[in-house]
Amino acid sequence: MLIYNVTINIDAQVHDEWLLWMRDKHIPDMLSTGKFSHAKMVKVLVEEDMGGITYSIQYTTTDRKTLEAYYKEDAERLRGDAQRLFPNKFVAFRTELEVVSQQIP
C-alpha cells in the first residue's frame, strides 16, 4: 500500500474558500479517478515563517502501478484546477510513502 502525500501551504486570504473547494470538489475528484481508496486531510500544527496555513492530504492507493496511472492520466488536470482557482496563493510539495505497518486496536 502507498500513500500519495500532498503538503500545501495556503495563503490565509483565500484559506476558507480553498478549504471548501478541497473538501467539496478536489478531494472527491481525486477519489473519483478510482485510483485512491480513501483520503485524509490534516492540518499541520506548526506556524510557518512564510505565513499561511499548512495541510497534508494523504491519498491511499494499492500499488506503484496505480499511482503511476494517476500521474499519467489525471495529475496534470487536477493540479491545474488548483493553479487556475488559486494562482500564486499556495505552495505544494508531494511525497510518496510506503506503508510498512498499520496497527488498529
DSSP file with accessible surface (Angstrom, degrees, kcal/mol):
  #  RESIDUE AA STRUCTURE BP1 BP2  ACC     N-H-->O    O-->H-N    N-H-->O    O-->H-N    TCO  KAPPA ALPHA  PHI   PSI    X-CA   Y-CA   Z-CA
    1    1 A M              0   0  104      0, 0.0    98,-2.3     0, 0.0     2,-0.3   0.000 360.0 360.0 360.0 140.2    0.0    0.0    0.0
    2    2 A L  E     -AB  61  98A  18     59,-2.6    59,-2.9    96,-0.2     2,-0.5  -0.905 360.0-146.9-121.7 152.6    1.2    3.5   -0.8
    3    3 A I  E     -AB  60  97A  30     94,-3.1    94,-3.0    -2,-0.3     2,-0.8  -0.984   6.0-153.7-118.1 125.4    0.3    7.0    0.4
    4    4 A Y  E     -AB  59  96A   2     55,-3.1    55,-2.6    -2,-0.5     2,-0.5  -0.896  22.6-163.6 -95.0 107.8    0.5    9.9   -2.0
    5    5 A N  E     -AB  58  95A  13     90,-3.2    90,-2.8    -2,-0.8     2,-0.5  -0.860  12.5-171.2-103.2 128.1    1.0   12.8    0.3
    6    6 A V  E     -AB  57  94A  12     51,-2.7    51,-2.8    -2,-0.5     2,-0.5  -0.977   5.0-164.1-118.5 117.7    0.5   16.4   -0.8
    7    7 A T  E     -AB  56  93A  20     86,-2.9    86,-2.2    -2,-0.5     2,-0.4  -0.909  13.5-175.6-102.7 127.3    1.6   19.1    1.7
    8    8 A I  E     -AB  55  92A  14     47,-2.8    47,-2.7    -2,-0.5     2,-0.6  -0.986  21.7-159.8-129.6 131.6    0.2   22.5    0.9
    9    9 A N  E     -AB  54  91A  20     82,-2.8    82,-1.9    -2,-0.4     2,-0.4  -0.958  23.5-164.6-106.3 118.2    0.7   25.9    2.5
   10   10 A I  E     -AB  53  90A   0     43,-3.1    43,-2.4    -2,-0.6    80,-0.2  -0.855  25.0-106.7-110.0 138.4   -2.2   28.1    1.5
   11   11 A D    >>  -     0   0   50     78,-2.9     3,-1.4    -2,-0.4     4,-0.6  -0.367  25.8-130.4 -59.5 132.8   -2.4   31.9    1.8
   12   12 A A  G >4 S+     0   0   65      1,-0.3     3,-0.6     2,-0.2     4,-0.4   0.797 103.1  66.8 -58.8 -28.6   -4.6   32.9    4.7
   13   13 A Q  G 34 S+     0   0  157      1,-0.2    -1,-0.3     2,-0.1     4,-0.1   0.791 114.9  27.0 -65.5 -27.5   -6.6   35.4    2.5
   14   14 A V  G <> S+     0   0   24     -3,-1.4     4,-2.8    75,-0.2     5,-0.2   0.306  91.1 109.6-114.8   7.8   -8.0   32.5    0.4
   15   15 A H  H <X S+     0   0   18     -4,-0.6     4,-3.0    -3,-0.6     5,-0.2   0.897  77.2  47.1 -53.1 -52.2   -7.9   29.8    3.1
   16   16 A D  H  > S+     0   0  119     -4,-0.4     4,-2.1     1,-0.2    -1,-0.2   0.927 115.5  45.2 -62.6 -43.5  -11.7   29.5    3.7
   17   17 A E  H  > S+     0   0  119      1,-0.2     4,-2.2     2,-0.2    -1,-0.2   0.919 115.0  48.7 -63.9 -44.2  -12.5   29.3    0.0
   18   18 A W  H  X S+     0   0    2     -4,-2.8     4,-2.9     2,-0.2    -2,-0.2   0.921 108.8  52.8 -62.3 -44.2   -9.7   26.8   -0.6
   19   19 A L  H  X S+     0   0   19     -4,-3.0     4,-2.5    -5,-0.2     5,-0.2   0.923 110.5  47.1 -61.4 -44.2  -10.7   24.6    2.3
   20   20 A L  H  X S+     0   0   97     -4,-2.1     4,-3.0    -5,-0.2     5,-0.3   0.918 112.6  50.2 -62.2 -43.2  -14.3   24.4    1.0
   21   21 A W  H  X>S+     0   0   33     -4,-2.2     4,-2.4     2,-0.2     5,-2.3   0.916 110.5  49.8 -62.2 -42.9  -13.1   23.6   -2.5
   22   22 A M  I  <>S+     0   0    2     -4,-2.9     5,-2.5     3,-0.2    -2,-0.2   0.949 117.2  40.0 -60.1 -49.3  -10.7   20.9   -1.2
   23   23 A R  I  <5S+     0   0  146     -4,-2.5    -2,-0.2    -5,-0.2    -1,-0.2   0.899 126.4  32.5 -67.5 -43.6  -13.5   19.2    0.8
   24   24 A D  I  <5S+     0   0  119     -4,-3.0    -3,-0.2    -5,-0.2    -2,-0.2   0.703 135.8   7.3 -91.8 -22.1  -16.3   19.6   -1.7
   25   25 A K  I  X5S+     0   0  100     -4,-2.4     4,-2.4    -5,-0.3    -3,-0.2   0.715 120.2  45.9-126.1 -60.3  -14.6   19.4   -5.1
   26   26 A H  I  ><S+     0   0   23     -5,-2.3     4,-2.5     2,-0.2     5,-0.2   0.940 114.2  43.6 -65.6 -52.3  -10.9   18.5   -5.2
   27   27 A I  H  ><S+     0   0   23     -5,-2.5     4,-2.6    -6,-0.3     5,-0.2   0.948 115.7  49.3 -61.8 -45.1  -10.7   15.5   -2.9
   28   28 A P  H  > S+     0   0   53      0, 0.0     4,-2.3     0, 0.0    -1,-0.2   0.906 110.9  51.5 -58.8 -37.3  -13.9   14.0   -4.3
   29   29 A D  H  X S+     0   0   28     -4,-2.4     4,-0.6     2,-0.2    -2,-0.2   0.898 109.2  50.0 -64.3 -40.7  -12.4   14.5   -7.8
   30   30 A M  H >< S+     0   0    2     -4,-2.5     3,-1.1     1,-0.2     5,-0.5   0.941 113.2  45.8 -61.7 -45.9   -9.2   12.7   -6.7
   31   31 A L  H >< S+     0   0   61     -4,-2.6     3,-1.8     1,-0.2     5,-0.4   0.851 103.6  63.8 -67.5 -31.7  -11.2    9.8   -5.3
   32   32 A S  H 3< S+     0   0   91     -4,-2.3    -1,-0.2     1,-0.3    -2,-0.2   0.642  83.9  76.1 -71.3 -10.4  -13.4    9.6   -8.4
   33   33 A T  T << S-     0   0   27     -3,-1.1    -1,-0.3    -4,-0.6    -2,-0.2   0.711 101.4-131.9 -67.2 -18.9  -10.4    8.7  -10.5
   34   34 A G  S <  S+     0   0   68     -3,-1.8    -2,-0.1    -4,-0.2    -3,-0.1   0.492  83.1 102.8  80.2   5.2  -10.7    5.3   -8.9
   35   35 A K  S    S+     0   0   29     -5,-0.5     2,-0.4     1,-0.1    27,-0.3   0.540  72.0  55.4 -98.7  -8.0   -7.0    5.2   -8.1
   36   36 A F        -     0   0   12     -5,-0.4    25,-0.2    -6,-0.3    -2,-0.2  -0.985  60.8-157.1-128.1 137.6   -7.3    6.0   -4.4
   37   37 A S  S    S-     0   0   84     23,-2.4     2,-0.3    -2,-0.4    24,-0.1   0.808  75.8 -16.3 -83.4 -30.6   -9.3    4.1   -1.8
   38   38 A H  E     -C   60   0A  95     22,-0.7    22,-2.6     2,-0.0     2,-0.3  -0.978  57.3-139.1-164.9 167.8   -9.6    7.0    0.6
   39   39 A A  E     -C   59   0A  30     -2,-0.3     2,-0.4    20,-0.2    20,-0.2  -0.980   6.2-163.9-136.7 147.5   -8.1   10.4    1.6
   40   40 A K  E     -C   58   0A 118     18,-2.1    18,-3.3    -2,-0.3     2,-0.5  -0.999   5.3-161.6-131.8 129.0   -7.3   12.0    4.9
   41   41 A M  E     +C   57   0A  48     -2,-0.4     2,-0.4    16,-0.2    16,-0.2  -0.959  14.4 178.8-112.1 127.4   -6.7   15.8    5.2
   42   42 A V  E     -C   56   0A  60     14,-3.0    14,-2.7    -2,-0.5     2,-0.4  -0.947  26.4-126.1-127.7 146.9   -4.9   17.0    8.3
   43   43 A K  E     -C   55   0A 116     -2,-0.4     2,-0.5    12,-0.2    12,-0.3  -0.775  24.7-127.9 -90.2 133.0   -3.8   20.5    9.5
   44   44 A V        -     0   0   47     10,-2.7     2,-0.9    -2,-0.4    10,-0.4  -0.723  14.2-148.0 -82.3 124.3   -0.2   20.9   10.3
   45   45 A L        +     0   0  153     -2,-0.5     2,-0.4     8,-0.1    -1,-0.1  -0.283  63.9  98.6 -94.6  49.9    0.1   22.4   13.8
   46   46 A V  S    S-     0   0   96     -2,-0.9     2,-0.4     8,-0.1     8,-0.3  -1.000  72.5-125.0-133.1 132.9    3.3   24.4   13.2
   47   47 A E        -     0   0  190     -2,-0.4     2,-0.3     6,-0.1     6,-0.1  -0.674  27.9-138.3 -78.8 129.7    3.4   28.1   12.3
   48   48 A E    >   -     0   0   75     -2,-0.4     3,-1.6     4,-0.4    -1,-0.0  -0.682   9.8-135.5 -88.8 142.0    5.4   28.7    9.2
   49   49 A D  T 3  S+     0   0  173     -2,-0.3    -1,-0.1     1,-0.3     3,-0.1   0.833 108.9  57.1 -60.1 -32.2    7.8   31.5    8.9
   50   50 A M  T 3  S-     0   0  115      1,-0.3    -1,-0.3    -3,-0.0     2,-0.1   0.540 109.4-131.2 -77.5  -5.8    6.3   32.2    5.4
   51   51 A G    <   +     0   0   33     -3,-1.6    -1,-0.3     1,-0.2    -3,-0.1  -0.409  60.7  97.2  84.3-166.5    2.9   32.6    6.9
   52   52 A G  S    S-     0   0   35     -2,-0.1    -4,-0.4    -3,-0.1     2,-0.4  -0.134  77.0 -77.3  74.8-176.7   -0.2   30.9    5.6
   53   53 A I  E     -A   10   0A  42    -43,-2.4   -43,-3.1    -6,-0.1     2,-0.4  -0.982  41.1-143.8-126.4 135.4   -1.8   27.7    6.9
   54   54 A T  E     +A    9   0A   7    -10,-0.4   -10,-2.7    -2,-0.4     2,-0.3  -0.838  18.5 176.8-110.9 138.4   -0.4   24.2    6.1
   55   55 A Y  E     -AC   8  43A  16    -47,-2.7   -47,-2.8    -2,-0.4     2,-0.4  -0.936  19.2-147.6-130.7 155.5   -2.2   21.0    5.4
   56   56 A S  E     -AC   7  42A  11    -14,-2.7   -14,-3.0    -2,-0.3     2,-0.5  -0.995  11.5-165.0-121.8 127.5   -1.2   17.5    4.5
   57   57 A I  E     -AC   6  41A   1    -51,-2.8   -51,-2.7    -2,-0.4     2,-0.6  -0.971   6.2-161.8-114.6 123.8   -3.6   15.5    2.3
   58   58 A Q  E     -AC   5  40A  52    -18,-3.3   -18,-2.1    -2,-0.5     2,-0.5  -0.930   4.4-169.1-114.0 116.7   -2.9   11.7    2.2
   59   59 A Y  E     -AC   4  39A   4    -55,-2.6   -55,-3.1    -2,-0.6     2,-0.4  -0.918  14.3-144.5-105.3 124.2   -4.4    9.6   -0.6
   60   60 A T  E     +AC   3  38A  10    -22,-2.6   -23,-2.4    -2,-0.5   -22,-0.7  -0.741  23.2 172.5 -94.3 132.6   -4.1    5.9   -0.2
   61   61 A T  E     -A    2   0A   2    -59,-2.9   -59,-2.6    -2,-0.4   -25,-0.1  -0.903  36.2-122.3-134.2 164.3   -3.5    3.7   -3.2
   62   62 A T  S    S-     0   0   93    -27,-0.3     2,-0.3    -2,-0.3    -1,-0.1   0.863  78.2 -16.8 -78.3 -38.1   -2.8    0.0   -3.7
   63   63 A D     >  -     0   0   69    -62,-0.1     4,-1.9     1,-0.1     3,-0.2  -0.961  67.1 -90.0-161.7 172.8    0.5    0.0   -5.6
   64   64 A R  H  > S+     0   0  110     -2,-0.3     4,-3.0     1,-0.2     5,-0.2   0.873 117.9  59.6 -61.9 -40.3    3.0    1.9   -7.7
   65   65 A K  H  > S+     0   0  174      1,-0.2     4,-1.9     2,-0.2    -1,-0.2   0.920 107.3  46.2 -57.8 -42.5    1.3    0.9  -11.0
   66   66 A T  H  > S+     0   0   34      2,-0.2     4,-1.9     1,-0.2    -1,-0.2   0.907 112.7  49.6 -67.9 -41.0   -1.9    2.6   -9.8
   67   67 A L  H  X S+     0   0    0     -4,-1.9     4,-2.3     1,-0.2    -2,-0.2   0.923 109.7  51.4 -65.2 -41.0   -0.1    5.7   -8.7
   68   68 A E  H  X S+     0   0   91     -4,-3.0     4,-2.4     1,-0.2    -1,-0.2   0.884 107.1  54.1 -62.7 -36.8    1.8    5.9  -12.0
   69   69 A A  H  X S+     0   0   26     -4,-1.9     4,-3.0    -5,-0.2     5,-0.4   0.900 106.8  52.0 -64.2 -38.4   -1.5    5.7  -13.8
   70   70 A Y  H  X>S+     0   0    4     -4,-1.9     4,-2.7     2,-0.2     5,-2.2   0.949 110.0  48.6 -60.2 -48.8   -2.7    8.7  -11.7
   71   71 A Y  I  <>S+     0   0   55     -4,-2.3     5,-0.5     1,-0.2    -2,-0.2   0.922 118.1  40.6 -57.2 -44.0    0.4   10.7  -12.7
   72   72 A K  I  <5S+     0   0  184     -4,-2.4    -2,-0.2    -5,-0.2    -1,-0.2   0.889 128.0  27.1 -73.5 -40.6   -0.1    9.8  -16.4
   73   73 A E  I  <5S+     0   0  119     -4,-3.0    -3,-0.2    -5,-0.2    -2,-0.2   0.720 134.1  10.8 -99.8 -25.9   -3.9   10.1  -16.7
   74   74 A D  I  X5S+     0   0   17     -4,-2.7     4,-2.4    -5,-0.4     5,-0.3   0.656  96.4  84.5-130.1 -27.9   -5.1   12.6  -14.1
   75   75 A A  I  ><S+     0   0    5     -5,-2.2     4,-2.9     1,-0.2     5,-0.4   0.901  91.7  50.0 -59.2 -46.8   -2.4   14.6  -12.3
   76   76 A E  H  ><S+     0   0  173     -5,-0.5     4,-2.0     1,-0.2    -1,-0.2   0.935 114.2  45.0 -60.0 -45.4   -1.9   17.4  -14.8
   77   77 A R  H  > S+     0   0  126      2,-0.2     4,-1.4     1,-0.2    -1,-0.2   0.944 116.6  44.4 -63.8 -47.4   -5.7   18.2  -15.0
   78   78 A L  H  X S+     0   0    0     -4,-2.4     4,-1.0     1,-0.2    -2,-0.2   0.883 114.5  48.0 -70.9 -36.7   -6.3   18.0  -11.2
   79   79 A R  H  X S+     0   0   85     -4,-2.9     4,-1.8    -5,-0.3    -1,-0.2   0.877 107.4  58.3 -68.0 -36.0   -3.2   20.1  -10.3
   80   80 A G  H  X S+     0   0   16     -4,-2.0     4,-2.4    -5,-0.4     5,-0.2   0.841  96.3  62.4 -62.5 -33.3   -4.2   22.6  -13.0
   81   81 A D  H  X S+     0   0   31     -4,-1.4     4,-2.2     1,-0.2    -1,-0.2   0.935 105.5  45.7 -58.2 -45.7   -7.6   23.2  -11.3
   82   82 A A  H  X S+     0   0   12     -4,-1.0     4,-2.8    -3,-0.2    -1,-0.2   0.910 111.1  52.7 -64.8 -41.9   -5.8   24.5   -8.2
   83   83 A Q  H  < S+     0   0  106     -4,-1.8    -1,-0.2     1,-0.2    -2,-0.2   0.888 111.8  45.9 -61.8 -39.7   -3.5   26.7  -10.2
   84   84 A R  H  < S+     0   0  163     -4,-2.4    -1,-0.2     1,-0.2    -2,-0.2   0.892 119.3  39.6 -70.1 -39.9   -6.4   28.3  -12.1
   85   85 A L  H  < S+     0   0   87     -4,-2.2    -2,-0.2    -5,-0.2    -1,-0.2   0.818 130.4  24.5 -80.7 -32.7   -8.5   28.9   -8.9
   86   86 A F  S >< S-     0   0    4     -4,-2.8     3,-1.8    -5,-0.2     4,-0.3  -0.386  78.3-176.5-132.1  56.3   -5.8   29.9   -6.5
   87   87 A P  T 3  S-     0   0   66      0, 0.0    -4,-0.1     0, 0.0    -3,-0.1  -0.299  74.5  -5.8 -62.4 132.0   -2.9   31.3   -8.7
   88   88 A N  T 3  S+     0   0  159      2,-0.1     3,-0.1     1,-0.1    -5,-0.1   0.707 108.6 103.8  59.2  24.0    0.2   32.3   -6.6
   89   89 A K  S <  S+     0   0   67     -3,-1.8   -78,-2.9     1,-0.1     2,-0.3   0.349  76.1  36.1-114.6   2.2   -1.7   31.6   -3.4
   90   90 A F  E     -B   10   0A  32     -4,-0.3     2,-0.4   -80,-0.2   -80,-0.2  -0.992  55.6-148.9-151.8 159.6   -0.2   28.3   -2.4
   91   91 A V  E     -B    9   0A  85    -82,-1.9   -82,-2.8    -2,-0.3     2,-0.4  -0.995  25.0-175.5-126.3 134.0    3.0   26.2   -2.3
   92   92 A A  E     -B    8   0A  25     -2,-0.4     2,-0.3   -84,-0.2   -84,-0.2  -0.970  12.1-176.8-132.2 145.8    2.7   22.4   -2.6
   93   93 A F  E     -B    7   0A 119    -86,-2.2   -86,-2.9    -2,-0.4     2,-0.4  -0.988  16.1-143.4-138.8 150.5    5.1   19.5   -2.4
   94   94 A R  E     -B    6   0A  92     -2,-0.3     2,-0.4   -88,-0.2   -88,-0.2  -0.899  13.2-174.7-118.3 143.4    4.4   15.9   -2.9
   95   95 A T  E     -B    5   0A  53    -90,-2.8   -90,-3.2    -2,-0.4     2,-0.5  -0.994  17.7-141.8-136.7 139.1    5.8   12.8   -1.2
   96   96 A E  E     -B    4   0A  76     -2,-0.4     2,-0.4   -92,-0.2   -92,-0.2  -0.890  23.4-170.4 -99.7 130.0    5.3    9.1   -1.9
   97   97 A L  E     -B    3   0A  69    -94,-3.0   -94,-3.1    -2,-0.5     2,-0.5  -0.957  14.9-145.3-123.6 138.6    5.1    7.0    1.2
   98   98 A E  E     -B    2   0A 146     -2,-0.4     2,-0.6   -96,-0.2   -96,-0.2  -0.897  20.9-128.7-102.2 127.8    5.1    3.2    1.6
   99   99 A V        +     0   0   38    -98,-2.3     3,-0.1    -2,-0.5    -2,-0.0  -0.639  30.9 173.3 -76.3 119.3    3.0    1.7    4.4
  100  100 A V        -     0   0  134     -2,-0.6     2,-0.3     1,-0.4    -1,-0.2   0.803  66.4  -1.1 -94.5 -38.0    5.3   -0.6    6.3
  101  101 A S        -     0   0   84      2,-0.0    -1,-0.4     0, 0.0     2,-0.4  -0.993  56.2-169.1-154.5 145.2    3.0   -1.4    9.1
  102  102 A Q        -     0   0  124     -2,-0.3     2,-0.5    -3,-0.1    -3,-0.0  -0.986   8.0-168.4-139.4 130.5   -0.5   -0.5   10.2
  103  103 A Q        +     0   0  171     -2,-0.4    -2,-0.0     2,-0.0     0, 0.0  -0.978   6.5 179.6-125.1 128.1   -2.0   -1.3   13.6
  104  104 A I              0   0  133     -2,-0.5    -2,-0.0     0, 0.0     0, 0.0  -0.997 360.0 360.0-125.8 125.7   -5.6   -1.0   14.6
  105  105 A P              0   0  171      0, 0.0    -2,-0.0     0, 0.0     0, 0.0  -0.200 360.0 360.0 -65.7 360.0   -6.7   -1.9   18.1
